[in-house]
Amino acid sequence: MKLPNIKENFADWYNEVIYASELADQSPVRGCIVIRPYGTALWENMKSVLDEKFKQHGVQNALFPLLIPESFLKREAEHIEGFAPELAVVTHAGGKKLEENLVIRPTSETMIHFMFAKWIRSWRDLPLKINQWANVMRWEMRPRAFLRTSEFFWQEGHTAHLTQEEANKMVLDILKEYVDFAENYLAISVITGLKSDAEKFPGADYTYTFESFMPDGKGLQMGTSHLLSQNFAKSFDMKFQDQEGKQSFPYLTSWGVSTRLIGATVMAHGDDKGLVLPPKIAPIQVVIIPILKKDANNQATLDAAYKIKDSLIVKGIRVLVDDNDQQSPGFKFNNWEMKGVPLRIEVGPRDLENGQAIVADRLGMNKEAVVLTNIINYSEALLLKVQKEMFERSKIQQNKMLHKIAKLSEFGPLLDTDGIYIKTGWCKNPACEKELKNFKASTRCLLQTHELVDCFYCGEKSKGDVLVARSY
Amino acid sequence: MKLPNIKENFADWYNEVIYASELADQSPVRGCIVIRPYGTALWENMKSVLDEKFKQHGVQNALFPLLIPESFLKREAEHIEGFAPELAVVTHAGGKKLEENLVIRPTSETMIHFMFAKWIRSWRDLPLKINQWANVMRWEMRPRAFLRTSEFFWQEGHTAHLTQEEANKMVLDILKEYVDFAENYLAISVITGLKSDAEKFPGADYTYTFESFMPDGKGLQMGTSHLLSQNFAKSFDMKFQDQEGKQSFPYLTSWGVSTRLIGATVMAHGDDKGLVLPPKIAPIQVVIIPILKKDANNQATLDAAYKIKDSLIVKGIRVLVDDNDQQSPGFKFNNWEMKGVPLRIEVGPRDLENGQAIVADRLGMNKEAVVLTNIINYSEALLLKVQKEMFERSKIQQNKMLHKIAKLSEFGPLLDTDGIYIKTGWCKNPACEKELKNFKASTRCLLQTHELVDCFYCGEKSKGDVLVARSY
């Protein structure tokens, strides 16, 4: 199967590679996809790394109801305003009309805060740090696999703290873990910063985001970490007795990443031949292809392949021998390249005679003859090298796409060009931010720098630099 | 906290121990519970053992949509009849009334079969073996935590095979894994057999069940494995080209276990002091309690506790040091006994002087002084011993409760007595089976034996023995 040219038509390439690589399939329910075994294995690998990271911060997993009473969402005014248009509503159950409608959770702040109010009685119950791996639903009019679907999978962390300082620290600690995950596991370079008021989570005091820029220049919000307003704690009457015996409200955070990270990984690294998966999270890190001859005894070749497999497994490497005897080696090469498996080892009768095998890497598409006695060490080292190179390449690529331009009138029309995003100055007036909509762009995050002196639109003094781009 | 007496009031004991041990909490949505971190950790342990077992049979995980078009369920007549009264229905989404209602999956046969029909084109695509870990919804009028809740968590395996023999084998292979899991991990003795036609899965050719009998004599269906009727494959037009080039339909299986297994584990092993968890799946296998003295330097005690912890972790044992300095040792003992942690190690200054620590086991409530140099080996061996003893105890207990009685008129009234279930003979006429309802009982599973010659009701010839009980 041939994919659309990635440079000429990135959007079509993305849509097709998702299905051709068998990460996902379209489902009969509008806006929802089926995540196939290959995509599910990728997500499970991501989950297990993240889960371990959260546990190191004392976070524990729990499972909360899928359905939330409609009235819960209304308790926090900004929150319901943000989510109301996207809700899926259960009106009937058990053969009867419900007394109160239930919505499928678009996120679980309200449900979890209701429970927090039960569990937090005294300062001794704090901090309380909970995470949930769950499916959520936000009805989507223009779905795109992994990037925007009505149902998606994610983790949502929810914590409660005695002091605002401690809550701030939690928000930033998790952000740091997210960045480490993006850069050192997904091999995607990211930029962190605060969201503007217009772009932050409905009802949050502030939202930190980590953003990445795809090869077409569009920004992709990889995940967010929020300090919630005290209003959340108050609307669920989350009172507790503090150390002085006074009634007090805790400071709340929430933070999440989703299956969107699969989409990011596909876009950040893919090429004309398909996916290129970072070794650390690839479901299969090494595929071994025995070169089988028609009408011949292939046992020695197969044995050599299985032997390499066993040695790689001992090293903790995820490996598969493709011993299908109905498909040609060439067909298999294409298939596993499409699926982005980092390394391929070819073993044929002639290689074995020479005491070697061929190792090909998906990233550089190089082939190397390696003596069999060295093949395990070679593969192990190459996986590490590829992981590192993928991140370096992502960093260089994103730096190249960044353009520092002072005026919207100048950079606005350029946003139609592929592969461009903008650093500019902003006065922080929401009215100026709204002007970006004329170019289908938005602020992605506020930066700590102050290189541009004037606002991109009104020309007043800039209060700091901001990244502007179209986005997914 | 004191629990109701387990012998005198098993039902109340169960309801309270679930909450007192913090496995779960009540939620504001009728019929749904919150699974708290302790219960979630227990479920995650169960999941990881089962997941590994499924993978050994070539089963791969995938993720399918939560919502199913109402019309899908209607394609298989028995299927919709079985599930219609329990459905939760989404009628509105994205601010609009939907053109077709969507139901929250009560199980995913129909959705997964729709996808199977896309994926299975040729005999080369078979067997196809998929599993999904998911939340499902069956609206429940009389909910009980873990046993019957509107939303619950489970795995559902779905496979397609070229021949009926292969499908039969899959059904039985998985049943065998389930039994191994129940007996060797949950330490619960189970009995397997076919369900009667009235009790089988809606639309199945046959259903194998594995059943356990709780201390009150009630049967608990632990999980099931089905061969589905060809009607499922036909109603989703799941045609493929077989080896002779002819159009053919695959043979389908499905099988599942759920968070109900948590309820089973609680009931099968608990006592007046709370949970008793089998070591292999206990979230915490060993709790270490340093005996801290008020206004003293406790560093040596704490250091000793942490040292034991580190040595246990090296052995792969899940361990926690309860170093809270606000609670008394006695309070902690009760708390961890309530939570059913298999082993407790107490280390106090006097123990340390004697070069020993106290090891207490939750099952037998024995205490033993063990020299520190031997404590790791001792604990490891004791965990294994406890695991084995729990299963033996379960087997003995269930055997004791089994009564072989020929006539419903005789055993029917006895079912009001706690701790009784019945082996009897049955002619396989559904009319006789219905008579059991007068005693709130049902057939639990058909046995391979034929010890009783007459039917329990009509007196005609029995076609085989059957287990009868009240059930959860």
Chai-1 contact restraints between the chains, C-beta under 6 A:
chainA,res_idxA,chainB,res_idxB,connection_type,confidence,min_distance_angstrom,max_distance_angstrom,comment,restraint_id
A,S27,B,P65,contact,1.0,0.0,6.0,A-B,restraint_1
A,P28,B,F114,contact,1.0,0.0,6.0,A-B,restraint_2
A,V29,B,P65,contact,1.0,0.0,6.0,A-B,restraint_3
A,V29,B,L67,contact,1.0,0.0,6.0,A-B,restraint_4
A,C32,B,P65,contact,1.0,0.0,6.0,A-B,restraint_5
A,V34,B,F64,contact,1.0,0.0,6.0,A-B,restraint_6
A,V34,B,M115,contact,1.0,0.0,6.0,A-B,restraint_7
A,I35,B,L63,contact,1.0,0.0,6.0,A-B,restraint_8
A,R36,B,A62,contact,1.0,0.0,6.0,A-B,restraint_9
A,P37,B,Q60,contact,1.0,0.0,6.0,A-B,restraint_10
A,P37,B,A62,contact,1.0,0.0,6.0,A-B,restraint_11
A,T40,B,N61,contact,1.0,0.0,6.0,A-B,restraint_12
A,T40,B,A62,contact,1.0,0.0,6.0,A-B,restraint_13
A,T40,B,L63,contact,1.0,0.0,6.0,A-B,restraint_14
A,Q60,B,P37,contact,1.0,0.0,6.0,A-B,restraint_15
A,N61,B,T40,contact,1.0,0.0,6.0,A-B,restraint_16
A,A62,B,R36,contact,1.0,0.0,6.0,A-B,restraint_17
A,A62,B,P37,contact,1.0,0.0,6.0,A-B,restraint_18
A,A62,B,T40,contact,1.0,0.0,6.0,A-B,restraint_19
A,L63,B,I35,contact,1.0,0.0,6.0,A-B,restraint_20
A,L63,B,T40,contact,1.0,0.0,6.0,A-B,restraint_21
A,F64,B,V34,contact,1.0,0.0,6.0,A-B,restraint_22
A,P65,B,S27,contact,1.0,0.0,6.0,A-B,restraint_23
A,P65,B,V29,contact,1.0,0.0,6.0,A-B,restraint_24
A,P65,B,C32,contact,1.0,0.0,6.0,A-B,restraint_25
A,P65,B,E151,contact,1.0,0.0,6.0,A-B,restraint_26
A,L66,B,N135,contact,1.0,0.0,6.0,A-B,restraint_27
A,L66,B,E151,contact,1.0,0.0,6.0,A-B,restraint_28
A,L67,B,V29,contact,1.0,0.0,6.0,A-B,restraint_29
A,P85,B,G95,contact,1.0,0.0,6.0,A-B,restraint_30
A,A88,B,V90,contact,1.0,0.0,6.0,A-B,restraint_31
A,A88,B,A93,contact,1.0,0.0,6.0,A-B,restraint_32
A,V89,B,H92,contact,1.0,0.0,6.0,A-B,restraint_33
A,V90,B,A88,contact,1.0,0.0,6.0,A-B,restraint_34
A,V90,B,V90,contact,1.0,0.0,6.0,A-B,restraint_35
A,T91,B,T91,contact,1.0,0.0,6.0,A-B,restraint_36
A,H92,B,V89,contact,1.0,0.0,6.0,A-B,restraint_37
A,A93,B,A88,contact,1.0,0.0,6.0,A-B,restraint_38
A,A93,B,W139,contact,1.0,0.0,6.0,A-B,restraint_39
A,G94,B,W139,contact,1.0,0.0,6.0,A-B,restraint_40
A,G95,B,P85,contact,1.0,0.0,6.0,A-B,restraint_41
A,F114,B,P28,contact,1.0,0.0,6.0,A-B,restraint_42
A,M115,B,V34,contact,1.0,0.0,6.0,A-B,restraint_43
A,N135,B,L66,contact,1.0,0.0,6.0,A-B,restraint_44
A,W139,B,A93,contact,1.0,0.0,6.0,A-B,restraint_45
A,W139,B,G94,contact,1.0,0.0,6.0,A-B,restraint_46
A,E151,B,P65,contact,1.0,0.0,6.0,A-B,restraint_47
A,E151,B,L66,contact,1.0,0.0,6.0,A-B,restraint_48
